[in-house]
Amino acid sequence: ASPEPGASRELIVAGFLQAMSSSTDAYRSARAYLTDEAAQHWDPYAGALIYDSEFHKPTVDDDRAVLHAPLIATLDASGHHDLCGHGFLDHDFALVVAGQWRVSAPPTGLLLSLFAFERGYHTTAIYFLGRVSGLVAPDVIHLPQAEANPTNAVKALLAGPPKGGAAADGSESIWYSGIPSSVELSSESISIDVNGVATVPLNARAARLSPDELRVMAAQFTWTLSQFSQVSRVRFTARGVPLTLADAAEDGTVSLDLFASMAAYENHDKLAVTVVRGGTLQSLVSDETFRPLSGSLGTLRPSAISPSAISPSTAPSGAISSATPDHQWALVDQRRTGLWWCTGARTARKLASGTAMVRPQITRDHTIWTAEDTGSVTPVVHAVTPAGRPRPVNATALRRTRIRAFSISPDMTRIAFIFGEGEGSRLAMSTLGKDSSGMLVIGQPEVRVVAEMDPSMTIAIDVGWISQTKLMVIARSAVGASGTPFELCCDGAEVTPVGQLTGANMVQLATVASANTVSAVVMTESGHVLRYEYRYRWTQLGEDASITAVALSG
């Protein structure tokens, strides 16, 4: 709402802060609180500063109105969220009398309280392609609710991936786009009919794409548009003429099913829980008891186990029997000096040797990963194929870090780390890319000070991906407090507690990423295993309380 005639200085500042939280009228209400000159030059689309407004209100003294508050995060002009950690916002609105009190010094962009950001902004995924995997891989932006729509998502997609990333020279992004820069929208908006068919109107350049180029372009558009509930299928035109895609429906529309081969998720008909109990691997039977696996899998004494990987070319998705020849496991032995590979009930084979190896992971391309928790100036990250062929990894960005745990995103663009020990353990996010020679490169990690969003996440314990953009993290509020799980966006913008109301002390986490469900199990300090059902509800699996490690597999 516009300012009331004769409004006090306090009401002018409070009204301006409130008006900045809504873009429904293109910020015309917010401009009404500014002087004519300030309103003419103010750009509300230049980004935003997100601050903690609790117990921090503007102080007004004569013509000064100063907001001094903890700075939580920033949004750039494209909507990318970046946690700030410790720091303060200081802004003087410089009130003047122009017939009425008005603000003469608005901020660059917006000032948003954390409450206004959480209530008024929508997380939107923009799908590019992962440089390492070649699979569809989302960038994450945050848009005002009024602007979070299919048209703006498509415009962000056509703008291309953000610059920077994991390349050694910093010149390459972790994403790339299969959409040529010359392909543009031929009209201002995406139309959606009553049947949920979104029509993407493109210029004539789109009609000259090869069938392969057209398929990749359509996949990125379809994944980006399908996140909106009003979109069920997508149609493409070039200068008003329908584009024909191979294997499209009779009406020329496509859906996500057509691009399943580019998805970062593998199908999981059933998930299996496996634990280390009595020093050996055991599987859960009917949610009630754990039984040792047959052959070498039941006798090897591991300290950490990864989710199993089923090769889609040789075994049906969801096979969980340990006797299945193609059921595959990555293990770190009890001394944490060997990375092992097991297939079915066959003899385990050592893939790599090292020191203080942490829990391994098998990525979508069937590479087996582990890292050494040594804090060395020359950090070691192992990436090995099932055949035992090492893949070189440039991990110099991790020098002198203590790696307690890590988890690679399903599209292989990001790596979440737990760094440090004790009360110094923190969640950090890095990128995974390739340099010009094709070597895998881990980017400079950025510590996610998520305690700024939720003080209960002061000490991070374990981490796992539950989707391409979301993580589950076990964290503590302080030394000695119980570990509890949280869901959060990979950029730290959204944090949601999902722990039991009874407060079991959770110490280890295992997840399987998927598009529509949250699949996670945890191990408690007492050695019990709990499975996530839905927010705040966890079910105990088995009755034994002597579990020392847990894995969840498809």
N, C-alpha and C positions, 0 to 999 in steps of 0.2 A: 504494500500500500504506500501511497505517496505521503510525505510528511504533512502533518496537520499545521494549519496556520498558527504561528506563535509557539511552536514546539520548542521545548527547552533544549539546551546543548546536549544533555544526557540522552534525551529521546531521539535527537537527530543521529547521534552516533550509534545508538542501539538499533534504530530503524535501518540505517545503512548496512550494518552488519547482518541484520535479518534479511534484508532485500538481496544481499549478495548470495544467499543460499538457494535462490530460485532463478532459473533461466526461462521460465514460462513466457515472459513478456520481453525476451531478449535484453533483460536487465534495465528496461526503461524505468521501473520503479526505483531501482538503485541509483540511477543517474539523477532522479529527482531530488536526491539528498545532496547533490554536488553543486558547486558554483557552475555557471554557464561555461566558463573556460575549462574547468576540470572535467565536466561532463563531455565536452567535445574531444578531449584527448585521452580519456580513460579507456583502456582496452581490457574488458573483463575476460577475454578469451586468451590472455597471455599466460595463463597458468594460475596456480593457487598455492597459498600457504595454509596448512592445516595445523591448528593449535588446540591446546587444552584450555577450554573455557571455564572448567570447574574451579571456582575460587579465584578466577582471573577475569575481572571486568575492566573496561576502560576507566581511567581516572580523568576527571575533567577539572581544569583549573584555569580560569579566565578563558583565553582563546586556545589553550592547549587541551587536547583530548588524546591521551596516550594509552595504547593497549600494550601491556607487557605480560607475556604469557609463554609457557613452555611450547616450543615448536616441535611438532610431532612428525610431520611429513610435508613433502611438496608434490604438486602435480605440475607437469610441464604442459605446454600448449596443446600437446596431443593427447593428454590424459594419462601419461605414465606416472605411477606413484613411486615415491622414493622416501623411505624412512630416514629421518634426520638424526635419530639418537638424541644426544644431549644438545641443547641450544635453546635460545629464547628469541621470541618475536618482539620487536620494539617498533611501534609505528605511531607517529603523531599525525592525526587527521587534520591538524591546522584549521580550526574552525574560524570562520569569518562571518560578519554580518553583511548580507546582501539583501536588505529588506527583511530577511529571515536568517536565522543561523543556518549555515551550510558548510559542507566539507570542501576544503580547497586542495587537500593533498590526499587523494585516494591512493591505495596501494597499486603496485604493478600487478595486474590480475586481480584475483579474489583473496579475501581472508575468510576461511571457513573454520568454524569450530568442529571438533571431532564429531560431535553429535550431528551437526548439519551435514557433514560428509557422509556419515554412515546412513543417515536417513534419506539423503537427497541425491546420492550418486549410485550408478549401476555399473557393475563390472561387465565388461564386454570383451570377448575373445576375437582376435583378428587372425585368421589362419593363413600362415605362410607355409614354407617347407623347411624342415630341419636340414642344415648343411651336412650333418654327419649321417643322419638316417634316411633323408629323402622323403620322410613321412610328413603328413600335415602336422603343423606345430604352431600353437597359438602364441601370439604376443597378447599381453593383457593391458587394456586401457580402462579408464574410469570416466564415465560421462554423466552429466546431469540427467536425472530421470527423464526430463522432457526432451532430451536430445539423444537418448539411448534407443535408437531405432534402426531398422534395416538400412535405410538410406545412408545414415552417417557411418554405420559399420562398413558398408561397401566403399564409401569415400576413403575411410582409413585404410582399407585393403588396397585400393588403387594408389594410395600415397606411397606404398612400399614399406618394407621392414625398417625399423629404426637402425641407425648406424651404430658402429662399434660392435664388440663381441669378443669372441675367444681367440681370434687369430693373433699370432705372435706380434704382427705389426699393427694390430688394432684396426686394420683397414676393412676387414670382412665382418659382416654380421653373422650371428649364429643361425639366422634365417636367410632364405632367399625367396624370391617370388617367381613363379612360373608365368606370371601375367606381364607381357611386354609393357614398357612404360608408355607406348603409343596407344594402348587400349584405354579408352576413356568412356565415361557415361555420355550418352547422347541426349539425355534429359536430366532434369534436376532431382528426380526421385525414383525410388523403386515402388512399383505398384503391386498390390496384393489383392487378389480377388476373393470372393466369398468362399471358395474352396481351399484357400490357403496357398494358392500358387503365386509365387513371387516372380515377377518379370523383370529381368535385368536388361535395360536398354543400352546397348553398346554402340560405339561408332563403327564405321566401315572397316577399320583395321582388324576387328575381331573376325570378320568373314574370311580373312586371308590367312588365318592360323592353320597349321597342319592339324590332322586329327589328334596326334599326341599332345600338341600344345593346347588344343581346345579342351581336351580331357583334363589336363592339369589345371588349367584356368577354371574350368567348371567345378573341379573338386574344391579349390580354395573358396570360390564364391558360395558353393553349397554348404560347406562346413561353417562358414561365417554366418550365413543367413539362417541356418537350421537351429541356431541357439534361441531364436525368437519364436515364442509359442504360436504366433499367428502364421508362421511359415511351415508348410508341409512338403512342398515340392518347389522346384525352381525351373524357370524357362528363360532362355537367352535369345535376344534379338540383336541384329546388326543393321542399323538404319531402318528399323522397323520390320526387317525380314527375319523370320525365325531361323536360328542356327540349329543344325542337325548334329547331334552327338551320337556316336555309336552306342547301341544298346539302350538308348533312351526309350521312354514309354511312347505309345502310339501318338500321344498328344504333344510329344517333343519335350516333356518335362523330365527332370531327374531328381533323385533323392540320394541320401547318404549311402544307401545300399549299393549304388553303382560304383562307389569309390572305396569299398571296404578294404581293398588291397593297400590303400594309402593310409589306413588308420593306424594310430600308434598303439591301439589296444588289441590284444588277442582275445578270442572268445574263450570264456571260462564257464562251461556248463555246470561244474561243481568245483568248489574249493576244498582243498585238503589241508588239515593242520598237522604239522609234524613238530616234534619236540626232541630235545636232548634230555634223557632221563636215565639216571644211573650210568652216565657216560656214553650212551648209545642212542642212535636215532630210533624213534618210535612214532607210529602214526595213530591218529585218533580214530576210534571205531565207534560209530553210532553216538557221538557226542558224550560217551560215558567212560570209556577206558582207552588207555594207550597200550599198543602192542609193538614189540620190536620188529623192525623191517627185516626181511629175509636177506640172506647173503651178506656181502661185505658192508652194505648199508647199515645193518644191524650190529656190526661189530666195530666199525671205525669209531674212534673216540674224538668227536669234533668239539670245538669250542664255539663255533658259529656256523650257522647254516643259512643258505639263501633260499628264496623261492625256487621251486623246480621249474624247469622249462620243458614244455612238450613241443617237439618239432612238428609243425603242422603238416609237413610233407610226409611224415612217416608214422604218426600216431594221432588218434582222434583227440580233439580238444576235450579236456576234462578227465582224461585217464588218470586214475589215482593209485592204481595198484603198484606196489613196489616191484612186483614181478614183471610189469610191462617192460619189454626190452628198451623202449625209447624214453622211459621216465628218467629224467636227468637231474643231477644235483651238483651244486658247488658247495664245497665244505672247506672250512679252515680247521686244522687239527688242534688238539688240546694244547699243544705248546705254542700255537700261533706262529709256526714257522713254515707251514706248508699249505698251499692251495691245492685242493684235490677235486677231481672230477669223477663222478660215478654215473653209470648208465644202467638202469634196471638193477638187477642183482649181481652184476658183473664185478670184477675186481676194481677197486678204486685206483685211480691213476693220478700221480702228482703232476700238476701243471706248472707250479712255480714255487720257489723257496724264498723266504724273507724273514723279517723280524717284526714281532708285534702286529701281525696281520689282523685286520678288522673284518667284521662280517662281510662276506662277498655278495655280489649281485650278478644276475644274468640279465642282460639287456635284450631288447627286442630283436637284435641281429645275432643273438646267441653268443655274444662276447661275454666272458667271465671276468669280473672286476674285483679287485680288492686293493687296499692301501695299507701302508705301514705306518703305525702310530708311534713314530720315533722323534718327531720334532726336529728332524735333520735339516741342515742347510741345503741338502740335495734330496728332496722328498721323492719317494718311490710310490708310484701307482701302477699296479699290474693290470694289464688288459690282455687276455689270452683267449684264443679260439678253442673250441672243444678238441681240436686236433693237436693242441699244444703249441700253436704258433703264436708267439708274442706280437702284440700290436704296440708300436712305440707310442709313448704318451709324454708330452711335454708338461710336467707338473711343477715347473719352477715357481709358479705363482703361489704354491702352497708351502714355500720354504719356512722352516721353523714353526710350523703349525702342528699341534697335537690333534690327530684325527680320531675321535671316539667312534664315529659312525658316519655313513654317507648313504645317499640314495639318489640314483640317476632317474630323471624324469622319463616317462614312457616314450616320448618322442626324441630323447637323447639330445636335448638342447640345454638342459640345466642340471646342476648337481647341488643337492642340499647337503650340507656338512654339519656335524656337531663338532665344534672345536673346543679345545681346552679341557681342563680337569676341575672337578669339585665345583666351587661356587663361581669359577670362571668359565664354565661351559656355556657356549653361545651357539645359536643357530646362524649359519652363514650360507649364502647362495653364490654359486659360481656358474659359469657358462661352459659348455662343451662345444668345441668347434674344430676346424681343421685349418692348418696353415697352407701355404702355396705348394708345399711338397706332399700334402696329404696326411701329415702327421697329426694325430689327435692332440688338441691343446686345451688344457683346463685354464679358464680365465681367472683374473684376479678376484678372489672371493670378497664379498661384501657382507659384513656382519649385519644380521637383521635384528635390530634392537626392538623386538616385538613387545618387550616389557613396557614400552611407551604406549602401546595399544592396550595391553592387559598386564598389570603388575604381577599376575600369577605366573607369567612366563619368564621370570627373571633368570632361571637356570634351565637350560635345555638338556635333555637326557638322550632322546632318540627321535628319529625322523623317518618318514616314509611317504611316498606319493600315493594319493588316493584318486587322482585324476591328472590330466595334463597341466592343470593350473592350480591344483590344491594339494596341500600337504596335511598330514596328521603329525603332530609333535607331542611328545611327552615332556612336560616341563614342571619345575617346582617354583614356588614363590620365594623360597629362601632355603638355606642349608637346613636339612633336617625335616623339611616339609614333605608331604606326600607328593609323588609324581602323579600328574593328571593329564589327560589328553586334550588337545585342542585341534580344531580344524582352522587352517588359515590359507589365504591366497598366497601364491608364491612371491608376490611383491610386498607382503606384509600388510596389505590394506584391509583385510577382513580377518578378524580373530574371533572364533566361537568356541567356548568350552563345551566338551562333549563327555566329560567324565561322570562316573557314578556319583550320585548324591551322597552315598555312604563313604566315599573317599578312600577306596583301596589304593595302596601305594604301588603304582605301576612303574616298572623299571625297564621293560624292553617291549618293542613294538615290531609288528610285521604287517605289511599291507600288500594288496594287489590293486593296482590302478585300474579303474574302469570308467565308462562314460556316465553311467546313470546311478550307480550304487556305491556305497562306502563299504569296502571290504577290509577289515582290520581285526587283528587279535593282539592281545598284550599278555605279558607275563608279569605277575605281581612279585613283590619282595618275598612273599611267603611261598613262592613257587607254584602258584595256581595260574591257569590260563583262562582268560576271559575273551569272549567274542563280541564284537560290536553289533548291536541290533538296530538301534536308532538313537537319536540324541538322548543322552543320559542313561540309556539302558544297555547293559552288558550282561551276557550269559556265561556262567562258569561252565567250562568243558572238562569232563572227567572229575574224579574226586581226589586224585593224587596231588600232593603239595610238595613234590620233590623235583619239579621241572627247573632246568638251568638255562634253557634257550628255547626259542619258539620260531617257527616259520609258517607262512601261509602261502599256498601254491595253487596253481590252476591245473 
